[in-house]
């Protein structure tokens, strides 16, 4: 079964919802790229409505952070679930992903 994820821009906040996983990140990446390549990127990624995330989903978020930094924007993440936080900590990405605590 293919997962699906959606996003919308709410001011300077990128709100992501659904299944942020291998099944959905290619489509989500294709649809979100322009947000980070043109104009001013979002300043916050809100993942509080993400129902499931895996390492591919985390990789997409990392790429968003890198693209925002390349355009001079410090991105933050909020609404990280315990499972998503565990993946981020296991990959030692909490320093890179502003807004994720070490614990």
Number of C-alpha atoms within 10 A of each C-alpha: 4 8 13 16 20 18 17 11 15 11 10 13 17 20 21 20 18 18 21 27 24 19 17 19 23 14 13 19 15 9 12 18 14 11 16 20 13 9 9 13 25 22 17 22 23 19 23 15 17 21 15 17 21 16 15 16 24 22 15 18 19 16 15 22 25 18 19 20 14 12 14 11 17 17 22 17 19 15 16 20 15 9 12 22 20 16 16 24 16 10 11 12 16 18 12 14 21 15 16 20 12 12 7
